[in-house]
């Protein structure tokens, strides 16, 4: 369904790769002639990014953040790259209780530190895409290089993710 939604001609006799980063899993599918040639799924996705932010804020800043607040941090300053250049978002001020004293805290968070905190999960997604590519038949691989890789799903909105994958894989 995601392929049609992003305007890919799924019936075309060429290969397309779609990386769908949902809440609970990342699905990587290669589609050709209306059929799924390969489909890989890893259990790393948006929810893991959120959980990583929660854990990081607790460990690094001693501030307890709810899932909703972690989600907000991800939206405001989430990043897959430590250098976003012109695209860099403003720091985000997080409010929450100190996890030890329960007194209110205000912690400004920058996108670079969130990029570091998300490194493991983003790295796993990157590796999964590379693995899927390495298992793609050569004639479809050429199509994917020409057509680019399609990123979809909520997790695909993470700043710098498309750029990071393009840099790493050399496919737009």
Residue pairs with C-beta under 8 A, 6 or more apart in sequence:
2 18
2 20
2 152
2 153
3 10
3 16
3 18
3 29
3 31
3 150
4 10
5 152
6 18
6 150
6 152
8 16
8 18
8 31
8 150
10 16
10 31
10 34
11 33
11 34
12 32
12 33
13 32
13 33
14 32
14 140
14 143
14 147
15 30
15 31
15 32
15 37
15 136
15 137
15 139
15 140
15 141
15 142
15 143
15 144
15 147
16 30
16 31
16 32
16 143
16 144
16 147
16 150
17 28
17 29
17 30
17 31
17 129
17 132
17 133
17 136
17 144
17 149
17 150
18 27
18 28
18 29
18 31
18 149
18 150
18 152
19 26
19 27
19 28
19 125
19 129
19 149
19 150
19 151
19 152
19 153
19 156
19 165
20 26
20 27
20 28
20 29
20 152
20 153
20 156
21 45
21 46
21 125
21 151
21 152
21 153
21 154
21 155
21 156
21 158
22 45
22 46
22 153
22 154
22 155
23 45
23 46
23 47
23 154
23 155
24 43
24 45
24 46
24 47
25 41
25 42
25 43
25 44
25 45
26 41
26 42
26 44
26 45
26 125
26 128
26 153
26 155
27 39
27 40
27 41
28 39
28 40
28 41
28 42
28 128
28 129
28 132
29 36
29 38
29 39
29 40
30 36
30 37
30 38
30 39
30 132
30 136
30 140
30 144
31 37
32 140
32 143
37 136
37 137
37 140
38 132
38 135
38 136
40 128
40 131
40 132
40 135
42 124
42 125
42 128
44 121
44 124
44 125
44 128
45 125
45 153
45 155
46 74
46 153
46 154
46 155
48 121
49 74
49 78
49 118
49 121
49 122
49 155
49 158
50 67
50 70
50 71
50 74
51 67
51 70
52 117
52 118
52 120
52 121
53 65
53 70
53 73
53 74
53 78
53 114
53 117
53 118
54 65
54 66
54 67
54 70
56 113
56 114
56 117
57 63
57 64
57 65
57 70
57 73
57 94
57 96
57 107
57 109
58 64
58 65
58 99
60 113
60 117
61 94
61 105
61 107
61 109
62 98
62 99
62 100
62 105
63 94
63 96
63 97
63 98
63 99
63 105
63 107
64 96
64 97
64 98
64 99
65 73
65 94
65 96
66 96
69 94
69 96
72 92
73 92
73 94
73 109
73 114
74 114
74 158
76 89
76 90
76 92
77 89
77 91
77 92
77 109
77 110
77 111
77 114
78 111
78 114
78 118
78 158
78 159
79 89
79 111
79 112
79 114
79 115
79 118
79 158
79 159
79 160
80 115
80 118
80 122
80 158
80 159
80 160
80 161
80 163
80 164
81 115
81 159
81 160
81 163
81 164
82 112
82 115
82 116
83 112
84 111
84 159
84 160
87 159
87 160
88 111
89 111
89 159
91 108
91 109
91 110
91 111
92 108
92 109
93 106
93 107
93 108
93 109
94 105
94 106
94 107
94 108
94 109
95 104
95 105
95 106
96 104
96 105
96 107
97 103
97 104
97 105
98 104
98 105
111 159
115 160
118 158
122 158
122 161
122 164
125 155
126 164
126 165
126 168
126 169
129 149
129 165
129 169
130 168
130 169
133 141
133 144
133 169
133 171
136 144
144 171
145 171
148 171
148 172
149 165
149 169
149 171
149 172
151 161
151 162
151 165
155 161
156 162
165 171
166 172
